């Protein structure tokens, strides 16, 4: 028993063993917090980019649907033998059911005018472009839809 008593140093601890402090130091806590904040910033940046991408995709899809709707209306006019007019450059029409969007239609005959043929009564193909734009974040964004439509002019 003397050996056990002899091994006890002043203060009641065994000599040769070091007591580990409990808890964490302030530096360890700050480093852990810095790592946590860095990870959270990265996660929120990815989420923000995802939300912006989703919003852009929704806007582009809606604009594409509106452009297809305008093309369908133009196709209907062409099938009745009416020739719709192109909008002047830089002029956009408000879309009635979606006031956020504006559109512009451009209609160009594909074949050159020929002599001796009444161009107003001639059957011909037309290049049709519909541009839809909207304002997002202070910038003009837009999509365009191109097609070729045959106009059957009825006498």
C-alpha positions in Angstrom: 0.0 0.0 0.0 2.9 2.3 0.4 3.4 2.3 -3.3 -0.1 3.7 -3.9 0.4 6.4 -1.4 3.8 7.2 -2.6 2.5 7.7 -6.1 0.2 10.5 -5.0 1.6 14.0 -5.5 0.6 17.1 -3.7 -2.9 18.1 -4.8 -4.3 14.6 -4.8 -3.4 13.5 -8.3 -1.4 10.6 -9.4 2.0 11.6 -10.7 2.5 10.8 -14.3 -1.2 11.4 -15.3 -2.3 14.7 -16.8 -5.9 15.8 -16.4 -7.4 16.9 -19.7 -9.5 20.1 -19.4 -13.2 19.7 -20.1 -15.0 21.7 -22.8 -13.6 23.7 -25.7 -11.4 26.8 -25.8 -12.7 30.0 -27.3 -10.5 29.6 -30.4 -11.9 26.1 -31.1 -15.5 27.5 -30.8 -14.7 30.4 -33.1 -13.1 28.0 -35.7 -16.1 25.7 -35.6 -18.4 28.7 -36.0 -16.4 30.0 -39.0 -16.6 26.6 -40.7 -20.3 26.4 -40.1 -20.9 30.0 -41.5 -18.8 29.2 -44.6 -20.9 26.1 -45.2 -24.1 27.9 -44.7 -23.1 30.7 -47.1 -22.3 28.2 -49.8 -25.7 26.4 -49.3 -27.6 29.7 -49.4 -25.7 30.8 -52.6 -26.7 27.5 -54.3 -30.3 27.9 -53.2 -30.4 31.5 -54.4 -29.0 30.5 -57.8 -31.6 27.7 -58.0 -34.5 30.1 -57.2 -33.3 32.6 -59.9 -32.9 29.9 -62.4 -36.4 28.6 -61.6 -37.9 32.1 -62.0 -36.1 32.6 -65.3 -37.4 29.2 -66.6 -41.0 30.1 -65.6 -40.7 33.5 -67.4 -39.2 31.9 -70.5 -41.9 29.2 -70.6 -44.7 31.7 -70.2 -43.2 33.9 -72.9 -42.8 30.9 -75.2 -46.5 30.0 -74.7 -47.6 33.6 -75.4 -45.5 33.6 -78.6 -47.0 30.4 -79.7 -50.5 31.9 -79.0 -49.7 34.9 -81.2 -48.4 32.6 -83.9 -51.7 30.6 -83.8 -53.7 33.8 -84.2 -51.5 34.8 -87.1 -51.9 31.4 -88.7 -55.7 31.7 -88.4 -55.6 35.1 -90.1 -53.4 33.7 -92.9 -55.7 30.7 -93.4 -58.6 33.1 -93.9 -56.6 34.8 -96.6 -55.8 38.0 -94.6 -52.3 39.3 -94.5 -51.5 40.7 -91.1 -49.0 43.6 -90.9 -45.6 43.7 -89.2 -45.2 45.9 -86.2 -42.8 48.8 -86.7 -39.2 48.2 -85.4 -39.0 48.9 -81.7 -42.8 48.8 -81.2 -44.2 46.2 -78.8 -47.8 45.5 -78.2 -49.0 44.7 -74.6 -50.4 41.2 -74.2 -53.9 41.6 -72.8 -54.0 38.5 -70.5 -50.5 39.0 -69.2 -49.6 42.6 -68.9 -46.1 41.9 -67.8 -45.3 40.7 -71.3 -45.1 42.6 -74.6 -44.9 41.2 -78.1 -43.8 42.2 -81.6 -44.7 40.4 -84.8 -42.5 40.6 -87.9 -43.9 39.2 -91.2 -41.7 39.0 -94.3 -42.6 37.4 -97.7 -40.1 34.6 -98.6 -40.1 35.0 -102.3 -39.3 38.2 -104.1 -42.1 40.0 -105.9 -42.4 38.9 -109.5 -43.5 41.1 -112.4 -46.9 40.6 -113.9 -48.3 39.0 -110.7 -50.7 40.8 -108.4 -48.8 40.4 -105.1 -51.9 41.1 -103.0 -53.7 38.2 -104.6 -50.7 35.8 -104.8 -50.3 32.7 -102.7 -47.0 32.8 -101.0 -45.0 31.8 -97.9 -44.1 34.2 -95.2 -41.4 34.2 -92.6 -43.0 35.1 -89.3 -41.1 36.0 -86.1 -42.8 36.8 -82.8 -40.7 38.4 -80.1 -41.9 38.5 -76.5 -40.2 40.6 -73.9 -40.5 41.3 -70.2 -38.6 43.3 -67.6 -36.8 41.3 -65.0 -34.4 42.9 -62.5 -34.3 46.1 -64.5 -33.2 44.3 -67.7 -35.2 43.5 -70.8 -35.4 39.8 -71.3 -37.0 38.1 -74.2 -37.6 35.1 -76.4 -38.5 34.9 -80.1 -40.3 32.2 -82.0 -39.8 31.8 -85.8 -42.0 29.9 -88.3 -43.0 29.9 -91.9 -46.7 30.2 -92.8 -48.3 29.7 -96.1 -51.0 32.3 -97.0 -53.7 31.0 -99.3 -55.2 34.2 -100.8 -58.8 33.7 -101.7 -60.3 35.5 -104.6 
